[in-house]
Amino acid sequence: MAKILFVIAKNGFRDVEYFTPKEILEKAGHSVKTASNGKTGEIANGADEGKVKIDIDISDADADDFDAVVFVGGPGALENLDNEKSYRLAREVSAKKKLLAAICIAPAILAKAGVLENRKATVWTSVSDKSAVEILRKNKADFIDEDVVEDGNIITANGPKSAEEFGGKLLKFYGKSPMEALRYE
């Protein structure tokens, strides 16, 4: 079974984008740890009041320790995770050709890290705010206006409404369909 690291903002991660894919993966038997910009053992606070104990400070996260890394979005993602610590981790995972995934606004972090260049990806956008799409394009990613986009070892999703489909794509990457995962309940 895969060892997967979810990266969330210490304050303001999007609850459904974390808890839904995490549950899908854990029910299938995968091991999930959580990294954040907070210290190991501290509590990360979701935008919808979810609470998560931080397993690893993102500064200490090592791509060699995991089969996949998943960046979670939410209102605190860019404020807390749009930095060199996240870029380093994304680059290491990408260089090792491991699964690298991001949902909501978090694909913008991957784009700024340089790992989406010449890759298809999606990101959160709205009628009044296209800034994340521009970040992808500025960093030479091919923006695809779909809920979930898979391009080789990179999977991106555009927000909370796609959290379940995103979790299913992550699971499928490891050879099980979402329906097979439900058998582990």
N, C-alpha and C positions, 0 to 999 in steps of 0.2 A: 504494500500500500504506500501511497505517496505521502511525503511530509510537505505540508503547504504552509506558507507564511502569509498571513493577511496583515496589511499595513494600514493603520487607521490613524486619524487625527486624535490627539489626546482630548480635544474638545471640538465637538461638532461633526463627527463622522455620521453618515446617513445609516441609521439603524438597519433598515430592510436590506440595504446593499451589503451589509456585513453578515447579519444573522441568517438570511435566507440561503446564500450560497454556502456559508459555513455549515449549516445544518445538512444540506444536500450532500456535501462532501463527507462529513462525519458519519452520516447514516450509511454511507457506502464503505466505511471502514478506514478512511484516510485520516491522518493525524494533522490537526490544525493548531498552529501557534499564532499569537498576535503580537505584532511589533507596533510601536508608536513613538512619537516624539517625546513621550513621557518616560519616566524611569521605570525599570523593571519592578513589578509589584504594585505600582500605582494603578488607579482606576481611570479609564478613558470614558468620557461622557458623550453619548450619542445625541444628535440633534432632537431626537424624539424620546429622550430620557433613558435610553438603554445604557447599561453599565457593563464594562468589560475590564477584567484584570489584564494588565499589560505583562506579557511574558518576556519581551525583549525590547530594550531601548534600540531604536532604529540604528543608532551609531554602532551598535554591537552586532547587527544582523549580518550574517555571512551567507552569500549565495551557495557556498559549498554545503551548507547544512540543510538545504531544502531542495525539493524537486520542482517547486513552483512558488512564485511570489505574486500576490494579488493586492493591488492598490485600491482602496475603497474611497469613494467620493463623499460629498456632503459639504455643508457650508463652511466647515473648518479645514477642508482638505488643502486648498491652496495656501491658506494662512499658516498651516502647521507643517505641511509636507512638501511644499514647492521650494526645495532647497538642495544643496549639494549632497546631503546624506541620502536622500531619496534617489537622486540622479545616479549616485555611485552604485547603489544597490540594483537599480534598474539596468544599468550598463553591465554589471557583473553577471546578472541573470541572463541577459540577452547574449552576452559573449559566450556563455556556456550552453547556449541553445536550449535552456530550460523554459518551461511554460512561464510566460509573463503576462499578467492580465491587469485590467483596470476598468473601473466602472464610474459613470457619471462625469464629473469634472476631472477625475484622476488621469484619464488618457492625456490630458494637457501636460501633466508632470512627465509622463513617458516621452511625449514629444519634445519637451525642453531638455530631457536627458539625451536626446538624439537617437533613441532606439526605434522610432517610428518612421524614420526616413525611408522613403520609397515603399512603405507598407500601407495596407488598407486599415483604416481604423474609424471608429465612431466616437462621439463625445457628447456630453449634455449640451443642449442648445435650446433657445426659446425664440419666439417671434421677435422679442425685443432685445435679446442678448445673443449675439453670434461670436462673442470674443473667444470662446474656447475653440470654435471651428477655425478662426483665424490663427490661433496658436498652432494648431495642427498643420495648417497650410504653410505658415511661415517656417515651420520646421520640416517641411518637405514630406509630410504624411499625405496620403490620399484619403480625404474625408469621404466616408460613405454614410449616407443618411438612412441608417437602419438601426434597429434596436440592439443587435449584437453582431459583431463582425469578427471573424476569425481569419487570420493571415499567418499561416504556419504555426509557430509557437507563441503567437501573440493573439490574445482575445480581448476585445474591448466591448463595452456596453454603454448605453447612453443615459441610464438613470434608474430610479427606483422601480419604475414599471417593468423594467427588463431584468430585475434581480433574479427571478426564478429561472428564466431562460439562460441568463448568464451562468448561474450555478450548474444548470444542465450541460452547458457547453464545456465548462471546466471539468465536470465529471466525465463527459464523453471523451475528452482528451485522454483520459486514463482508461478508456475502453468499456465503460458501462453507460447504458442509457439511463436517463432520469427514472424511468419506470423500474429498472433493476435496482436502483438505489433505494426505492421505497420498500423493497423486500427486506431491508436491514432493520426496519423499525422494531 
